[in-house]
Amino acid sequence: MSTIGSNFWIWGHPINSCQQAVGTTEEMSVTPAESARYFGVSNVYYVPWGHDMDMTVYSKDTEAIAKTGLSVERWGKEGGIPLEETFKLVPLLPNINRLVFDDFFCGIMKHIPTYGDTTVAELTELRDKIHAAGLEMWAVLYQHQLDLDIREHLQVFDGISFWFWSEPTIEQYHKYTQVFIDMTPNKRRLIGCYLFNFNYARQASPEMVRYQLDHNREMMKQGILEGVVLHNNNFGNLNFPAYEEAKKWMDEHGAEEI
């Protein structure tokens, strides 16, 4: 049975990795798998985001986790080839079904490949290797990147997850979500929901989080979206209002059939 909760993901960062971005020294001790169970979410992405993330430890917690994904990064190996370093971790996760290119459409970054240093032909070669390993290839796309000349790159991916770096207004949410949908015909889609407003380093609005989840739910039921990605586990012990609002929403809707 497919439910709301079985089609949601946690965007999993290493513990304490968001302290600087949030502007706190408070301990962020909730792991990705613990956050998934708290929300009643079945799936987890593991994304080091350029930080240390020991997957020999994180991968051991598999309770109630149906599917996992890994970010294509160097995983702390300076000079390493991102896809090769990521492939080394795949055997640790027997339920892995995808790799994701986080921040792929950002400027050139030292820990990940990006569209600025990866041609369409090179990206296609990476996809072929990922498919040969039995995995899907996904990318992250932000609202402020919708005007970039990236359609050829987008077509290489199996699926795209769409994000608002700055918390949107209701008008912006609908406007840019529709642009995303129009840009990704015949692609599998997820939408991310930030539980902290990173661009302005301030709390996300619980009301806007609920609004996004309500409308994402409707798109899931219409078959437009596969699911939603909640960002992220680091806020699990901080009593952030938006994090707790998402928990309330999941308690209300997580068991609904799609």
C-alpha positions as CSV (number, residue, x, y, z in Angstrom):
1,M,0.0,0.0,0.0
2,S,1.4,3.4,-1.0
3,T,0.8,6.1,1.6
4,I,1.9,9.7,2.1
5,G,4.5,8.6,4.6
6,S,5.9,5.9,2.4
7,N,6.5,8.5,-0.3
8,F,8.2,11.1,1.9
9,W,12.0,11.4,2.4
10,I,14.2,13.0,5.0
11,W,17.1,15.0,3.7
12,G,19.7,13.6,6.0
13,H,22.8,15.7,7.0
14,P,25.5,14.7,9.6
15,I,24.6,15.7,13.1
16,N,25.7,19.3,14.0
17,S,26.4,20.1,10.4
18,C,23.9,23.0,10.3
19,Q,25.1,24.8,13.4
20,Q,26.9,27.5,11.5
21,A,24.1,28.0,8.9
22,V,21.5,28.3,11.7
23,G,23.8,30.4,13.9
24,T,23.8,28.2,17.0
25,T,26.2,26.2,19.1
26,E,23.4,24.1,20.4
27,E,23.9,20.3,20.0
28,M,22.1,18.9,16.9
29,S,22.0,15.3,17.8
30,V,19.1,13.7,15.9
31,T,20.3,11.4,13.1
32,P,18.6,11.1,9.7
33,A,17.0,7.7,10.6
34,E,15.8,9.0,13.9
35,S,14.2,12.0,12.2
36,A,12.5,9.7,9.7
37,R,10.9,7.6,12.5
38,Y,9.8,10.7,14.3
39,F,7.9,11.9,11.3
40,G,6.7,8.5,10.2
41,V,8.7,8.9,7.0
42,S,10.0,5.8,5.2
43,N,13.0,7.0,3.2
44,V,16.3,8.8,3.8
45,Y,18.8,10.7,1.7
46,Y,22.3,10.8,3.2
47,V,24.0,14.1,2.2
48,P,27.3,15.1,3.9
49,W,27.1,18.6,2.3
50,G,30.9,18.8,2.4
51,H,31.0,17.7,6.1
52,D,32.3,14.5,7.6
53,M,29.7,11.7,7.6
54,D,30.8,8.2,8.6
55,M,28.4,6.0,6.7
56,T,29.8,2.9,8.4
57,V,27.9,4.3,11.5
58,Y,24.9,6.0,9.9
59,S,24.1,2.9,7.7
60,K,23.7,0.6,10.7
61,D,20.4,2.2,11.7
62,T,17.9,0.7,9.3
63,E,14.9,0.4,11.5
64,A,11.7,1.3,9.6
65,I,13.7,2.7,6.6
66,A,12.4,1.4,3.3
67,K,14.6,3.2,0.8
68,T,17.8,5.3,0.9
69,G,19.8,7.5,-1.4
70,L,23.3,8.9,-1.4
71,S,24.6,12.3,-2.5
72,V,27.3,12.1,-5.2
73,E,30.3,13.8,-3.3
74,R,33.9,13.2,-2.6
75,W,32.9,12.1,0.9
76,G,35.9,13.8,2.5
77,K,38.4,12.3,0.1
78,E,40.4,15.3,-1.2
79,G,41.2,14.7,-4.8
80,G,38.7,11.8,-5.0
81,I,36.4,11.3,-7.9
82,P,32.9,11.9,-6.5
83,L,31.0,9.1,-8.2
84,E,33.7,6.5,-7.4
85,E,33.8,7.6,-3.7
86,T,30.0,7.4,-3.6
87,F,30.0,3.9,-5.2
88,K,32.3,2.7,-2.4
89,L,29.5,3.4,0.1
90,V,26.7,1.7,-1.8
91,P,27.3,-1.8,-0.3
92,L,26.6,-0.3,3.1
93,L,23.0,0.4,2.2
94,P,21.1,-2.7,1.0
95,N,18.0,-0.7,0.5
96,I,19.6,2.1,-1.6
97,N,17.8,2.8,-4.9
98,R,19.2,6.2,-6.0
99,L,22.1,8.7,-6.1
100,V,21.4,12.4,-6.0
101,F,23.4,15.3,-7.4
102,D,22.9,18.0,-4.7
103,D,23.6,21.6,-5.7
104,F,24.4,20.4,-9.2
105,F,23.1,23.6,-10.8
106,C,25.0,25.9,-8.4
107,G,28.4,27.3,-9.2
108,I,31.5,25.1,-9.3
109,M,32.1,23.6,-5.9
110,K,35.0,21.6,-4.6
111,H,33.2,18.6,-3.1
112,I,30.7,17.8,-5.8
113,P,30.3,17.8,-9.6
114,T,28.2,20.6,-11.0
115,Y,26.8,21.5,-14.4
116,G,29.5,24.2,-14.8
117,D,32.2,21.6,-15.0
118,T,30.2,18.6,-16.4
119,T,29.0,18.5,-20.0
120,V,25.8,16.8,-21.1
121,A,27.9,14.0,-22.6
122,E,29.9,13.5,-19.4
123,L,26.7,13.6,-17.3
124,T,25.2,10.9,-19.6
125,E,28.2,8.8,-19.0
126,L,27.8,9.1,-15.3
127,R,24.1,8.2,-15.6
128,D,25.0,5.1,-17.6
129,K,27.4,4.0,-14.8
130,I,24.7,4.7,-12.2
131,H,22.1,2.7,-14.1
132,A,24.5,-0.2,-14.6
133,A,24.8,-0.3,-10.8
134,G,21.0,-0.7,-10.6
135,L,20.4,2.8,-9.3
136,E,18.4,5.9,-10.3
137,M,20.0,9.3,-10.9
138,W,18.4,12.4,-9.3
139,A,19.2,16.1,-9.1
140,V,18.4,19.1,-6.9
141,L,17.0,22.2,-8.6
142,Y,16.3,25.5,-6.8
143,Q,13.7,28.1,-7.6
144,H,16.3,30.7,-8.4
145,Q,17.8,28.4,-11.0
146,L,14.7,28.0,-13.2
147,D,16.0,30.7,-15.7
148,L,19.3,28.9,-16.3
149,D,20.0,27.3,-19.6
150,I,19.9,23.8,-18.1
151,R,17.2,21.9,-19.9
152,E,19.6,19.5,-21.7
153,H,21.2,18.6,-18.4
154,L,17.8,18.1,-16.7
155,Q,16.8,15.6,-19.4
156,V,19.7,13.3,-18.4
157,F,18.3,12.7,-14.9
158,D,15.7,10.2,-13.9
159,G,14.1,12.5,-11.4
160,I,14.3,16.1,-10.1
161,S,13.7,17.4,-6.6
162,F,12.7,21.1,-6.4
163,W,13.5,23.4,-3.6
164,F,12.9,27.0,-2.4
165,W,16.1,28.3,-0.8
166,S,14.2,31.3,0.4
167,E,10.8,30.4,2.0
168,P,8.2,31.3,-0.7
169,T,5.1,33.4,-0.4
170,I,1.9,31.6,-1.5
171,E,2.1,33.3,-4.8
172,Q,5.7,32.3,-5.3
173,Y,5.0,28.8,-4.3
174,H,2.4,28.3,-7.0
175,K,4.2,30.3,-9.7
176,Y,7.5,28.6,-9.5
177,T,6.2,25.1,-8.8
178,Q,4.2,25.3,-12.0
179,V,7.4,26.5,-13.9
180,F,9.2,23.4,-12.4
181,I,6.4,21.1,-13.5
182,D,6.4,22.6,-17.0
183,M,10.2,22.2,-17.2
184,T,10.2,18.5,-16.3
185,P,7.8,16.7,-18.6
186,N,8.0,12.9,-18.3
187,K,10.4,13.3,-15.3
188,R,9.8,11.9,-11.8
189,R,9.4,14.7,-9.3
190,L,9.9,15.4,-5.6
191,I,9.5,18.7,-3.9
192,G,11.6,19.7,-0.9
193,C,10.2,21.5,2.2
194,Y,12.7,23.5,4.3
195,L,11.9,23.5,8.0
196,F,14.3,26.5,8.5
197,N,14.7,29.5,6.2
198,F,18.3,29.2,5.4
199,N,18.7,32.1,3.1
200,Y,17.7,34.5,5.8
201,A,19.0,32.4,8.8
202,R,15.6,32.6,10.5
203,Q,12.8,30.3,11.5
204,A,10.5,29.0,8.8
205,S,6.8,29.9,9.1
206,P,4.8,26.9,10.4
207,E,1.8,28.2,8.5
208,M,3.8,28.2,5.2
209,V,5.2,24.8,5.9
210,R,1.7,23.5,6.4
211,Y,0.5,25.3,3.3
212,Q,3.2,23.7,1.1
213,L,2.6,20.2,2.5
214,D,-1.2,20.5,1.9
215,H,-0.7,21.4,-1.7
216,N,2.1,19.0,-2.3
217,R,-0.2,16.3,-0.9
218,E,-2.8,17.2,-3.6
219,M,-0.2,17.0,-6.3
220,M,0.9,13.6,-5.0
221,K,-2.7,12.4,-5.3
222,Q,-2.9,13.8,-8.8
223,G,0.2,11.9,-9.8
224,I,2.2,15.1,-10.5
225,L,4.7,14.5,-7.6
226,E,6.1,11.2,-6.3
227,G,6.6,12.7,-2.8
228,V,8.2,15.3,-0.6
229,V,11.6,15.7,1.1
230,L,11.7,17.2,4.6
231,H,14.8,19.2,5.3
232,N,16.4,18.2,7.7
233,N,17.1,16.0,10.7
234,N,19.5,18.6,12.4
235,F,16.5,20.5,13.8
236,G,15.0,17.5,15.6
237,N,15.9,18.4,19.2
238,L,15.7,22.2,18.9
239,N,11.9,22.6,19.1
240,F,11.8,24.6,15.9
241,P,8.1,25.6,15.3
242,A,8.2,24.5,11.6
243,Y,9.7,21.2,12.4
244,E,7.0,20.4,14.9
245,E,4.3,21.7,12.6
246,A,5.5,19.2,10.0
247,K,5.3,16.5,12.6
248,K,1.7,17.4,13.3
249,W,0.9,17.4,9.6
250,M,2.5,13.9,9.2
251,D,0.5,12.6,12.2
252,E,-2.7,13.8,10.4
253,H,-1.9,12.7,6.9
254,G,1.0,10.2,6.9
255,A,-1.2,7.1,6.8
256,E,-3.4,8.3,3.9
257,E,-3.4,6.1,0.8
258,I,-2.4,7.6,-2.5
